[in-house]
Amino acid sequence: MSLFQKKPSLESSTPAYVLDFNSDSTGIEEKILIIGLGNPGKEYNGTRHNIGFEVLDGFAEKEEFPGWMNKKDLKGQINMRSINGKKIILLKPSTFMNLSGEAVQLAQNFYKIDNSKTLVIHDELDVNFGFIRIRGKGKDAGHNGIKSVINQIGDEFARLRIGIGPKQPGQIDSSDFVLKKFTTEEQKHLSNLAKEAVNIINEYIFSNGNIDPETRKFIY
């Protein structure tokens, strides 16, 4: 599954413009960190658990970010550009899901960004497919990636929760269900999901992280 055409990753240890974005010499003061959660590896592409990666890839392509950089010291891939006078830093952790918080904490520390300017995009089994929920804080709701993030930085960060439920069939183990690909019927609606998610991310950026809790539907 690809919500938009992806740009290639770039190999780099510490690119020059990463250093520029870590300083205030540009005169742009605000920084916002947006994280998509998922598992690395082609075998996980298109699975429900990787919708955070897919949405972030789609946002990066739609908003013409330059390309992903592999950053081993930050345990993830970074992509960045300025939008509306803010430094927008995108992160896809290269750890597996249950260690996502390590990359989030490293990125926050390196770019000097706190929880009030941090948005995490992830799948949510407790929310039905067709709905997206925006929340400013909360518990992990059994999501191992969010549990790891909370363990590293606390629970007061914004979340964009993309519904993938309910489990079908109901008796399937949750860990097996989230690693399955979207059904043919669900895939018909992924473009609407992508558009709504991009809108929400841009609202978060333009509101400087002050977006209100809300539930939105993208299937009509």
C-alpha positions as CSV (number, residue, x, y, z in Angstrom):
1,M,0.0,0.0,0.0
2,S,1.2,3.5,-0.8
3,L,-0.9,6.5,0.0
4,F,1.2,8.7,-2.2
5,Q,4.4,8.2,-4.3
6,K,7.3,7.9,-1.9
7,K,10.6,9.8,-2.3
8,P,13.8,7.7,-1.8
9,S,15.7,7.6,1.5
10,L,19.0,9.3,1.6
11,E,22.1,7.9,3.4
12,S,23.7,10.4,5.8
13,S,25.4,10.6,9.1
14,T,24.8,14.3,10.0
15,P,23.8,16.2,6.9
16,A,24.6,20.0,6.8
17,Y,21.0,21.1,6.8
18,V,20.2,18.9,9.8
19,L,22.8,21.0,11.7
20,D,21.2,24.2,10.3
21,F,17.8,23.1,11.5
22,N,19.2,22.5,15.0
23,S,20.4,26.1,15.3
24,D,18.5,29.3,15.5
25,S,20.6,31.1,12.8
26,T,17.7,30.9,10.3
27,G,15.6,33.2,12.5
28,I,12.8,30.6,12.6
29,E,12.1,29.9,16.3
30,E,9.4,27.3,16.5
31,K,10.1,23.6,15.8
32,I,7.5,20.8,15.5
33,L,8.2,17.1,15.6
34,I,5.8,14.7,13.9
35,I,6.3,11.0,14.3
36,G,4.8,8.1,12.4
37,L,4.9,4.7,14.1
38,G,5.5,1.4,12.4
39,N,7.8,-1.5,12.0
40,P,10.9,-1.4,9.7
41,G,11.1,-3.9,6.8
42,K,9.3,-4.5,3.5
43,E,7.4,-7.4,5.0
44,Y,5.4,-4.9,7.1
45,N,4.5,-2.5,4.3
46,G,0.8,-2.1,3.9
47,T,-0.1,-3.6,7.3
48,R,-2.5,-1.9,9.7
49,H,0.3,-1.5,12.3
50,N,2.3,0.6,9.8
51,I,-0.4,3.2,8.9
52,G,1.6,5.8,10.9
53,F,4.6,5.3,8.5
54,E,2.3,5.4,5.5
55,V,0.5,8.6,6.6
56,L,3.8,10.3,7.3
57,D,5.2,9.3,3.9
58,G,2.1,10.7,2.3
59,F,2.3,13.9,4.2
60,A,6.0,14.3,3.2
61,E,5.2,13.7,-0.4
62,K,2.1,15.9,-0.5
63,E,4.0,18.8,1.2
64,E,7.2,18.3,-1.0
65,F,9.7,17.4,1.7
66,P,13.1,16.8,0.2
67,G,13.7,13.2,1.2
68,W,14.2,10.8,4.1
69,M,17.6,10.6,5.7
70,N,18.7,7.5,7.7
71,K,20.0,8.7,11.0
72,K,21.5,5.9,13.1
73,D,22.3,8.2,16.0
74,L,18.6,9.1,16.2
75,K,17.5,5.5,15.6
76,G,15.2,6.6,12.7
77,Q,14.7,8.3,9.4
78,I,14.4,12.1,9.3
79,N,12.8,14.4,6.8
80,M,12.4,18.2,7.2
81,R,11.5,21.5,5.7
82,S,10.0,24.8,6.9
83,I,6.2,25.4,6.7
84,N,4.4,28.5,7.8
85,G,7.6,29.9,9.5
86,K,8.2,26.7,11.5
87,K,10.8,24.0,11.3
88,I,8.9,20.8,10.7
89,I,10.9,17.6,11.5
90,L,9.4,14.2,10.5
91,L,10.5,11.0,12.2
92,K,10.0,7.3,11.4
93,P,11.7,5.2,14.1
94,S,13.9,2.5,12.7
95,T,13.5,0.4,15.9
96,F,10.7,-2.0,16.0
97,M,7.3,-0.7,17.4
98,N,7.9,-1.6,21.0
99,L,11.1,0.5,21.2
100,S,9.7,3.6,19.3
101,G,10.1,5.8,22.3
102,E,13.9,5.6,22.1
103,A,13.9,7.4,18.7
104,V,11.3,9.9,19.9
105,Q,13.3,10.9,22.9
106,L,16.6,11.1,20.9
107,A,14.9,13.4,18.3
108,Q,13.4,15.6,21.0
109,N,16.7,16.0,22.7
110,F,18.7,16.6,19.5
111,Y,16.3,19.2,18.0
112,K,15.3,20.7,21.4
113,I,11.6,20.0,21.1
114,D,9.2,19.4,24.0
115,N,6.0,17.4,24.2
116,S,3.8,20.4,23.5
117,K,5.2,20.5,19.9
118,T,5.2,16.7,19.4
119,L,2.6,14.8,17.4
120,V,2.6,11.0,17.1
121,I,0.6,9.2,14.3
122,H,-0.4,5.6,15.0
123,D,-2.9,2.9,14.4
124,E,-5.7,2.4,17.0
125,L,-7.5,-0.9,17.4
126,D,-10.1,0.6,19.8
127,V,-11.2,3.0,17.1
128,N,-13.2,1.6,14.1
129,F,-11.8,1.9,10.6
130,G,-13.2,5.1,9.0
131,F,-12.5,7.3,11.9
132,I,-9.5,9.4,13.1
133,R,-9.2,10.7,16.6
134,I,-7.1,13.6,17.7
135,R,-6.0,13.7,21.4
136,G,-3.6,15.9,23.4
137,K,-2.6,13.2,25.9
138,G,-3.8,9.9,27.3
139,K,-2.8,6.3,28.1
140,D,-1.3,3.8,25.8
141,A,-4.6,1.8,25.3
142,G,-2.5,-1.4,24.8
143,H,-0.5,0.0,21.9
144,N,3.1,-1.0,22.4
145,G,4.6,1.8,20.4
146,I,2.7,4.4,22.4
147,K,3.6,2.6,25.6
148,S,7.3,2.9,24.7
149,V,6.9,6.6,23.9
150,I,5.1,7.3,27.2
151,N,7.9,5.4,29.1
152,Q,10.5,7.7,27.5
153,I,8.8,11.2,27.4
154,G,5.6,11.0,29.4
155,D,2.0,11.0,28.2
156,E,1.4,14.7,27.4
157,F,2.0,14.7,23.7
158,A,-0.5,14.9,20.9
159,R,-1.8,11.8,19.1
160,L,-3.4,11.3,15.7
161,R,-5.1,7.9,16.2
162,I,-6.1,6.1,13.0
163,G,-8.9,3.5,13.5
164,I,-8.2,0.0,12.3
165,G,-10.8,-1.9,14.3
166,P,-12.8,-3.9,14.9
167,K,-10.9,-7.2,14.7
168,Q,-12.2,-9.5,12.0
169,P,-12.7,-12.3,12.8
170,G,-13.3,-11.4,16.5
171,Q,-11.4,-14.4,17.9
172,I,-8.1,-13.4,16.1
173,D,-5.3,-12.4,18.3
174,S,-4.8,-8.6,18.3
175,S,-1.0,-8.9,17.6
176,D,-1.9,-11.0,14.5
177,F,-4.6,-8.7,13.3
178,V,-2.6,-5.5,13.4
179,L,0.1,-7.2,11.2
180,K,-2.3,-8.1,8.5
181,K,-2.8,-5.9,5.4
182,F,-5.9,-3.8,4.9
183,T,-8.8,-5.6,3.1
184,T,-9.7,-4.9,-0.5
185,E,-12.7,-2.9,0.7
186,E,-10.7,-0.9,3.2
187,Q,-8.1,-0.1,0.6
188,K,-10.8,1.7,-1.4
189,H,-10.9,4.3,1.4
190,L,-7.2,4.8,2.0
191,S,-7.0,7.8,-0.2
192,N,-9.7,9.6,1.8
193,L,-7.8,8.6,5.0
194,A,-4.6,10.1,3.6
195,K,-6.3,13.4,2.7
196,E,-8.0,13.8,6.1
197,A,-4.8,12.9,7.9
198,V,-2.8,15.5,5.9
199,N,-5.4,18.1,6.7
200,I,-5.1,17.3,10.4
201,I,-1.3,17.4,10.4
202,N,-1.4,20.8,8.7
203,E,-4.0,22.1,11.2
204,Y,-1.6,21.0,14.0
205,I,1.3,22.8,12.4
206,F,-0.7,26.0,11.7
207,S,-2.2,26.0,15.2
208,N,1.3,25.6,16.7
209,G,0.3,22.4,18.4
210,N,-2.9,23.7,19.9
211,I,-5.4,21.5,18.0
212,D,-8.5,20.5,19.9
213,P,-9.6,16.9,20.7
214,E,-11.9,15.7,17.9
215,T,-13.1,12.6,16.1
216,R,-13.4,12.8,12.3
217,K,-14.9,10.4,9.8
218,F,-13.4,9.9,6.4
219,I,-15.9,7.3,5.0
220,Y,-19.3,8.7,3.9
